[in-house]
Amino acid sequence: MNRIGDDLRGAAAAIARTGSALGAPLELLAETASTSDLAKHAARLGAPHGSTWVAEEQHHGRGRQGRTWSAVRGESLLVSVIVRVVCPVARLPELALAAGLAVASAVRLQAPEASARVKWPNDVVAGGKKMGGILVESVGVTANAAALVVGVGLNVNTRVFPPDLADRATSVALLSGRPCDRGQLLALILAELDRDLSLVAARGLSAIAARLSAVDALRGAQVCTDDGTVGIARGIDASGRLRVERPDGTVATLVAGEVHLVPPPPTPH
């Protein structure tokens, strides 16, 4: 029978205790096609800032570039929240990084052992494996304001992944060694999103730059971009672009795209 997990049933009370402006009204769904589609439709109809949808299962969840986001029923957090911000349009890409930092920070608060980090541009990773992804979509944009839908997919209590994901996916529970209360984690995520998105909307990425740098999963690593650029990641600049130092010493700044870690050469025997 489709139902909401017991840990999520306490989410509304946990959210209220944080004092966050996000997370109310809150709709818990046994299943849906996509929480972000629900949120975008509601945003166009005028749903208020903070409106949030959480599903135990979604049939058409997606990540960046239209990829499918797979999640195990009852073991994940599948969340979309409407965030109405006032800021220059040019600052909107920075908010996606702020959202990634917020999710990683919440995981670290709930399960410090998980050592969650941010992988530019929109992943939460740990131990070299993906734990979650964030998709920020704009619904209504004017010169100085926007309605955003922040979608979060996070592996929380999954212990076993399909063979095609096992070598590149992980979860909070796998890394912490214990089950995680998803309602409590949701409350922390929304509180961190509320703070960090407000900071960046008002002041730009510089407001969180030190914290972002401290959990930058790519900084100092050899990477390859989807256009074939290979080099050393040198951090994220004030506009949210990834800096990659090429072998000749020049620096490429990436606005968007995919970046992959280059595995070290095998150790000679």
N, C-alpha and C positions, 0 to 999 in steps of 0.2 A: 504494500500500500504506500502511495506517495505521501510523504509528510515532512514536516520541518524537524530537523534534529533538535534534541533537547538543549544543546549548548547555544543554538541560535535563538531559541525562544526567550532567553534572558538578555538579548542584545539591546532592546529598547531601554531597559533599566540601566544597563552598563553605559550606554551612550549618554543618557541623562546625567549620570554621575560625573561625566567628564566636563559638562557645560559646553560642549561643542555646538556650534551653529549648524553643523551638518548632521544628518541622520534622522531628521524629523521633517515631514512624516516619513515613516519607515514601512515598506511593504515587503513581507517575507513570502516567497513563492516556492512551492514544491518543485515546479518546473516552468520553464518559459522558453521561447525561441531565443531571446537575447535581452538581457537586462538593459543594455545600452540602447537598444531600439525602443524599449518602453520609456526610458528616460528622455530620449530625444523627442519622441512624440509628445510626452508630457511637457517638456520645456517649451515646445512650440505653442502649446496651449496655455502657457503662462504659469506652469507649476513653480512653486517658490524655491528659492535658494535653499539647499540642504535636503531636498527631496531625495530619497534613497530607495533603491530596489536591490534585494538580495535573493538569489535563487539557489536551491539545492542542486538543480540541474538545468542546463540550457542546451538547446539543440543546435543553435547556430551562433554560438559564441565566436568572437573573432579577435585577432590581434592586429598588429600593424600590417599594411599592405594586403589586407583582406585575408590573412591566414586564419585558419581555424584554430580556436583555443579549446583543447580537450581537457576535461577535468572529471575526476571521479566523484560520482554522486555522494553527498554526505561527508566528503573528506576535504572539500575545498571551500574557498571564499570566492564567490562570484558576485561582484558588487558594482553598481553604477550609481553615481550621485550627481545631481545638478549643482553646479557652482556658478553663481553669477558674480562676475568680477568687473571692476572698473579699473582699466589700465590701458596704456597705448597698445594698439594692435601688434606692433612689433615685439611686444613682450610675451605674447601668447606662447611661442615655442618654449620659452623658459619655464612656463608653468608645468609642462610635461616632465621636465627634470625635477622640479619641485615635488611633483606627485610621486615620482620614483623614490626620492629621498624620504618623503613622508612614510611610504609603505615600508621601506627598509628600516627606518627608525622605529616604527611601531613593532616590527618583528623583533628588533634588538631589545626593545623594552619587555616584550612578552617572553622571549626566549633568547637571552644573550648568547647562549651556546651556538645558536644558528649562524652568527656572524654575517648577517645579511649585508650585501653590498649593492651598489647601483652600477649597472653596465649600460653605458650610453648606447642608444638614446632612451630606452624605455623598459629595460629588464631589471628584475631583482634577482640576484644570483648569490650563491654561496658554495664554497668548495669547488669552483669551476663549473657548477651546474646551475641550470635555471630553476628558480623557485617560483617566479611569478612575472607577470607582464602588466604594463599599464598602457591604456589607450585613451588619449584625450582628444575629444572631438568638439568642434565649435558648432553651435546650432544657430545662434543669432549674433552677428558681429556688427558693431558700429565703430565710429572713430575712436571711442574711448571706453567701450563697454562690450562685454560678451557673455553669452550664456554657454557654458561648457558642460559637457558630460564626461566625467572622469570614470572610466571603467577599469576595474582591478580584477585580475584573475590570479589567485594565489593557491599554491599547493600547501595545504595545512597538515592534514593527518594521513595523507597517502603514504603507505609503507612499501607498496609494490607497484612499479610502473610497467607498462607494456614493453616488450623487448626493444621496440624501435625508439623508446624514450629513456630506457633505464640508464644509459651511459651519459645522458645529458640533462636529466631532470632530477630534482630533489624536492624535499618538503621540510616544513618547520619541524615536524615530529621526527623525521629521520635524523635531522641534525641535532636536535635537542635531546633526543632519546626518551621523550615522553609525549603523551597526547596534549593537544593544545585546545583550549576553550575558544571556539571561533567567535562567540559573542563578545568575549572580552577583547580578542584581537581586533574585531571589527570596530569596537568602540575606540581603541587606540589608533587605528588607521584613520578614522574620521577626525579624531582630535588633531592628529599630526597634519592631515591634509588641510584642516581649517586654519591652523597656524601658518604652515609653510606657503600655501597658496596665497594667503592674505599678505604675507611678508613680501613675496616676489611680485605680486600685483602692484604693491605700493612702492617698492624700492628696487626692484630688479633682482637678478640672480646674485648680485654681490651680497645680498642680505643672508644668503645661506651658503656662500661660496666655500667657507672654511669647512663646514660640516659636510658638504658634498665632496670636497676633495679628500676628506678623511675616509670616505667609503667608496671612492672611485675604483671600481674593479679593474679598469683598464690602465690606469696611470702607471707608467714605467714598463708596461708589457709590450712585447712585439705583437703587432696586429696586422691584419690584411683587410682592406676595405673592399666593397663590392665592385669598385672600379679598378681593382688590381694594385692599388697603392699599398706598399709594405713599409712599415717603419715602427717607431716607438711612440706609443701614446703619451702625450705630454700634458694631459689634463684637459679640462673643459674651460673655455674662455667665458668672459662676462656676458656674452650673448647666447651661451648654451652650445657653442660649436666645439666639436672635438678637435684638438690639435694633434697632428701626427707628424713626427719628425722623420723625414726620409733619410736614406743612407748618405745622401750628398749634403745633409745638413739643412736643407730647406724644409719649411713647415707647411703642410697642407691643413686647411681648416675645413672640417666637414659640417655641413648644415644638416644633412639627413643621410640615411642609408644604413647599410648593414656593416658591422665590424666583427671580425672573428679573431680570436686569439690564435697566434701561430705557435703550434706545439714545439717545444725544444727539440733539437736533434737528438737521436738516440745515443745513449752513452756507449762509447766503444768498449768492447770486451778485450 
